[in-house]
Amino acid sequence: MPEIMRVLSCFILMQFDAASAQFSVPPPTRELRGSWIATVHNINWPSRTGLTVVQQQEELRRMIQSAHDHGLNCLIFQVRSACDALYESKIEPWSCYLSGLMGLAPSPKWDPLEFAIKEAHQHGMELHAWFNPFRAQAGNRFAPSANHVRREHPEWTVKYGADWWVNPGLPEVRQRVLDVIMDVTRRYDVDGIHMDDYFYPYPVNGRDGKAVPFDDAGTYARYKSGGGMLELTAWRRQNVDQVVRGAYEGIKAIKRSVKFGISPFGLWRPNYPAGTGGGLDPYEHLGADSRGWLQKGWIDYLTPQLYWTIDRPKLGFATYFDWWLGENTQGRHIWPGMNTSKVGDDRRAGEILAQISVLRTRQVQMPPGHFHWNFGALDKDLGKVGTLTLERAYNLHTILPASPWLSNVTLPAPLVEKIAGGKRVRWNFTDLRWDSSGRWWVVQALIEGKWQTVEIAFHDRHEMDWPEKAAAVAVRAAGRAWEIGPAGIVVR
């Protein structure tokens, strides 16, 4: 019996080698196609507070299925909008946007983040957990729970405008931000950690038309009395920098391949590039040195919110994207955010298609990618933007660009075979010790003489229906940073 198995294995491998020699399979096309799913104020999910657990799960499952059907391969899911949690946490309370009451656990208990991760992976998509680092409460509609930071540590919080904030100048606050991020990185199988643009709050003008000062004067005075030398806004940038750097280094110490990204305001500073004019200065007003984070290698991807149209003479989408490309000295990903939610307001769906084209024309400099703000625009098909992007921009399946500084494992080709009388195809490594190095399977099919990517499968999936009209199927393993190995091939 062992001799029969040995002969059979050799026969299968000979078939595999013959198929590989017969076909030259091109590498799969790469492009990140993503979107934010916002939970603050129930923007995207859940649709309202007080839904049953079954309704919440049905909504989230349908939304992730819709994202897949719209051609996306990455979702940024908001799990901490205001020092709360859309996951089971021992550090912060359950979000008020689930039940309408902060701190109230869902009943029966379930974990939206864990659920979203599994659903996204099942559909071949990455899931990035999205944190707002310093907002403590968004408005006053919901009362803080007893275990919320406003109750436990009121001395950490500052009222500014309509919202409450935690004070980034306090070491305890910065540590809390890092604690919650590391907790999620450690306990959940996320593909990325994401921060948005809310660091120090956007300036709010008083009745005199001047910006109201953010009340951190006491904290700054203690810093100065302790020998600190930085002026106020430089000190604020240092506070934010410590969180950004700490998050990056902490994530890599736990799971090196988990990406860390930030979506800052679209420009670094006014008049960069020259001639683009003045206005809000995120560097001074928000404590956000986004160019510094990029050039110091503290992020794996930058998603500047390039929410302007292409044709604006100064604040133009392409103008700023090109500037960011020129500042990318570390070769990290720049995947801008597009304001797809403005379709039907100040732009048509064609503007979004044109912006995607702009990014693709620069792919010699880097593989393209972009995020839609927010998923509701695609899901509700505002101005036919969902339909048109799928038909004209997302008609070919893509995988994410590789991040070789995170992982660059040389993966072997899997063994691919027909089963169920040729109605299905199955694959796996011949040496299962490789299983821990692969995270995804990329399935390509030869259809009408052309190879195309037809499926992205998570690493625990090993078979599917034979693709319609396919003359051959090729499967590659993809690592944790989307490095891919050679193809294993089976013919019809």
N, C-alpha and C positions, 0 to 999 in steps of 0.2 A: 504493500500500500504506500509506504513512503516513497518508493521509486516511481510509482504512478503519479503521485502529487508533484514530484520533482520534474518529471517529464512534462506534465500539464503546465506547470509554472513557466518552464522554459518556452513552451509553445505560445503561451499568452504574451510573454515578453518579446518573442520574435514578431508576433503580430503587431505589438505596440511599436517596436522599432521600425517595422515596415511602413506603418501608417505615418509615423513621424517623418520618415524619409520622403514619403510620397507628397506630403503637403507642407507648404511653408506658411505658417500662421502668423499674420502681422500682429504686433503688439496692440492691445486694446487702446482705444482713444481715451484720453484723460481730460476730465473737467469736473471741478466741484460745482454742484448745483444744489444750493441750499436755501433754507428759509428759517426765520425765527417763528417760534410758537410762543406767544406772549400770554402770561397768566395774570399779570397785574391788571386790576380793574376788569377782569374777565374779558380781556380784549379778544383772545382766540379760544382759550379753553380754561376751565369749563365755560359753557355759554352763559351760565348764571350761577349764583350761589344756591345751595340748598337742593341740588339734584341728588337723586339716590346714587348709591355706588354703582349700580348697574348702568344707570344713565351716563354717569361720568365715564365709565369704562367704554361704553358704546361710542360716545362722542370721541374719545381719544383714539380708540381703535379705528374708527372711520376716518379721522383726520390723518392718521399716519398712513393708512391705506391710500387716501386721496393724494398725499404727498408723493408716494411711490408711483401712483397712476399718472401724476403730473410730470414725472420724469426726474424728480429730485433724488439725490443720494446722500443728503446730510441735513439733519435738523438740529436747531439750537432751541432747547426746551427750557423755559424759565422755571427754575426751582427755588429761587430765593429772590423775591422782589423787594422785600423790606424787612430784613432780619427775621424772616419766617421760613417755613420749609414745606415744600410739596413732596416730601419724603419723610420717612420715620427718622426723627432726629432726637438725640438726647441733649442737644445744645440749644436749639431754638424751637419755638412752638409751631404747630400745624398752621398752615396758611388760612387766613380768613376767606380766601376766594374759593375754598371748597364748600364750606358749610354756611358761611356768613358769620361765624363766630371763631375768632382766633383762638388757637389752642385746642379746639375740639377735634379729636381724632375721628377719621371716617369710621362708620359702623355699617356693615362689618368692615373690619380693618383691611386696608389694602395700601399699597405703596405706588403712587403715580409714577415716580421716577423709575422704579424697577420695571413697572408695566411698560412704560414708554420705551425703555432700552430693549426689552425683549421683542416688542412689536416692531421697532425699527430694524433690529438685527434680522428678524424673520423676513423682512422685506428688502434686505441687502443694503440698508442705509446706516450711516453713522448717526450717533446721538451724542450731542454735546450738552452738558449741564450748564445752564446760564445763571450766573450770580450777579446781583447788584451789590457791590461791595459796601457802600456807605449810606444808602437810604434806609432809614429806620421805620418809616411809616408813610404810605402814599395817601395823603389826605386824612380826613377825620371821620370817614364813613363808618369804620369799624373800630371798636375800642380795643386797646392792647390787652392781651391776656396777662395773667399774673406772672408768667414765666417769660414775658417779652422783655426786651432790653429796656424799653421805656419804663417798665415797672421795676425790674431788677436793678437797673443801673441808670437812673434818670440823670446822673451826673455825666454820663457819656453822651447824652443826646442834646440836640440843638434844633429849635423850631426855625425854619427858614422858608418863607413863602407859605405855600399850602401844605408842605410836607415837613416831616421830622427827619433828622439826619443824625448819624453817630459822628463824633468828632475824630477825624483821621489823625489829629495831632496827639491823641492819647495812645500810648503803647498797648494798653489793654484792648482798645478798639481794633488796632491793626492785628493783634494776635487773634482776636475773635474771628475776623475775616479769614485768616489763614486756617484757623481750626476747623471752620465749617467746610472750607474747600478741601482740606486734607481728609476730613471725615468721609466726604463723598467719593473722593478719589480712591480711598482705601477700600470702601465697602461696596462700591458699585462698578459694574463693568462698562463705564462710560468710555467713549472714544475721544472725548475732549472736554475741557473746562473753558468756559467763556465768561468774560466780563464785558459789560456794555460801557457807555460813555459817561455814566454818572459817578464822578469822583467827588470833588467838591461841587456843590450845586451850581447850576446855571444862575447867573446874576438875576435878581429880581429888583426892579426899580420901585422906589418909594414914591410918595405923592409929589416930591420935589423933582422927580424925573431922574434922580441919581440912584446908582446901585446901592441897595441895602447891604451893609457889611455882614458877613458871616461871623457869628459870635464865637470866635475862638481866641479872643484877645487874652483871656486869663491863661490859657494853655500856652500861647506863644510867649507871654511874659515869663512863665516858669521856665520855658526853654531858654530864653535869653538870660535869666538870672542864674541858670546852671552853666553858663559859659557858651551858649550857642551863638554862632556868628552870622548865620544866614538871615537875610531880610525875609519879610513875611511870606511873599509868594514863592521864594526859593525854598523856604522851610516847608511850605505846603507841598511843593513838588517832591521834596525829599520824603515826606510822609507817604505819599502815593507810590513813589518809586520803591520804597521798602516793601510795600504790599505786593507790587507787581513782581519784583525780583524774588521775594519770598515765596510767592505762589508758584512761579516757574521752577525754582530750585526744589521746593517741597514736592511738587507733582512728580518731577523727574526722579527724586529719591524713592518715591513709592512705586511708580509705574512709568518708566522712562518713555514709553511709546504713546502715552496719553498726551494729546496735543493741548496746548494752551494758547488761546486766542483772545484778542480784545477788539471791540468795535468802537473806536473813538469817534469824536466829531470829525467830519471829513477833511478838515485842514489842520495842519500842525500849528501854524501861526499866521496871522494876517500878512498878506503880501509875500507869501511863499507858495508858489513861485512869484517872482517879481512882476508887478503890474496887475495883480489880482485884487488889490485894494485892502481895506481895513474891515472893521467889524469885531465880532467876538474873537477873543484870543484864548483858546483853550489852555495854552501853556501858562498864561498868567491867571486867568479867571477860574479854571477848573483844576489846576495843579496837574495837568496831563501833558507830560513830555512824550507824546506818542512816537515821534521820530527817534528819541533816545531809546525807548524800549525796543524798537525795531533794530536799531544799529548796535545795541549792546547784546542782542541775542536773547532777550528775556521773554520773547514770544515765539511761537511756531508759525502763527499766521496773524496778519493784521487785516481787519475789515473796516477800513475807513468808511464812514457813512457818506457816500458820494450821492447825496439825494437830489442833486441838481440835474437839469437836462443838459444834453450835449451842446445845444446851441447858445447857452448863456455866454456872453462875451468874456466875463471874468470868472464867475463861479461855475465853470463848466465841468461836466463829468470827465471827459477825456483829458482836459487840462490837468486836473488834480491826480488822476490815475497815473499819467505819465510822470508827474513830479514824484509821486510815491515810488514808482519803479526806479527812478534815478537815485533815490535815497536808500535803496534796499541793499546796503553793503554786505549784509550777512546772507543774502540769498534765501530769505524766508518767503513764505507764501504771502501774497497780497491779493486777497479775495474781497473786493469792495461790496458794500451794501448798496442796493438799488431801492429807491422808494416806489415800489410797485403799487403801494396803496394809494398813490396819487393819480393812478390811471382813472380817467373820467373827471378829474379835477383840472390839473394844469398840464396834463400830457395824455397821449393815447398809448395803446398797447405797443404800437410801432416804436415808440421811444425806448421801451424796455428791450425789444429785439435789437434795436440799433446799439444800445449799450452793451449787450452781450457780444455783438459783432466787434465792437471796439476792443473788448478784452481779448477776443480770439485773434485779432490781427497782431497782438503783441505777444503771442505764444512762443515766439522765438526766444524772448527774454524769460518767460516762465509759463508753465502750463496754466491755462485759464481757470478761473473760478469766480463765483459770485453768490451773494445771498439776497433773497427778496425780503424786504420789510413790507408787510408781514404776511404770514401764510394765508390769511383771510382773503387777500387780493386774488391769489391763484385759486383758492378753494371756491370762492364765490364767482369766479370768472369775471371780475370787473372789466368792463370794456372788451371782453373776449380775450383778456391777457392770458388766462390759463389755457384756453384752447389754442391760441396762436403760438405761444411758446412751445407747447407740446408738438404742434404740427410742423413748425418752421425752425425751432432752435433745439428741441430735445427729441427730434425724430430718431436719433441714434443714441444707444445706451452708452454711458461712459463710466469709468472708474475714477476714483480720486487721484490727484497728483501724489507722487511719492514724497516722503520726507526722510531722505537718507541720513540726516543727522540724528534721527530718532531710532532707526533700525534699518539694517541693510543686510539681512540674512540671505544667503544663497540657497533658495529652496529647490528641491528636486521636482521633476514632473510626476504627477500622480498617474496611477494606472486607471484607464478609462475603459469601460466595457458596456456592451448592450445587455439588457436584461428584459424579462417579460416578453420574449419573442421579438425584441427590437422596438417595443413600444416605449421603453424607458432607458435611461442611461445612468450608470453608476460610476463613482470615482472614489479614490482614496489613495493615500500614500502607501507604497508597498512596505515601507518601514515606518510603523506607527510612532516611532520616537520623534518623527518630524511634526506630529500633530500639535505639539505645544508651540511650535514656531509659526504655524500658519493661522491666520485669523479669518480669511475669506477665501472663497473659490470664485474664480472668474470663468464663466462658461461662454464660449464663442461657438458659432455655428456657421457652416458654409452653406449659404442659401442663394440659389440662382447665381452661383459663381463668385460670390463675395462673402468674405468673413465679416461677421458682425457680432458684437457682444449681445447676448440674449438674456443673461441672468447673472446676478451677483448673489451668492449664497453664503451665509454665515458658516463658520468652520465646522459646526456640528451637523450640517446637512450634507448628504452624500449621494443623492439621486434626484432625478426629475423626469418628467415626460420628455420623450424625444421631440426636439423642436420641429414644428411643421415645416415641411419642404427642405429640411436639412439633409445634405449629402454626407456631411461629416460633423462631428462635434469635437471641440478641443476644450480642455479644462486646465487651468493654471491655478496654482496656489499663490495667494497674496499674503504677505506678512503684515505685521502690526502697523507698519508705516507705508503700506501699499507698495512695497517692493514685490515684484512678481517673478516667478520661476518659469522655466520652459513649459510648453504645452504637452500634455498627454492627449492622444488623438484616437478616436474610433470612427470608422467609416460605416456608412449605411449598408 
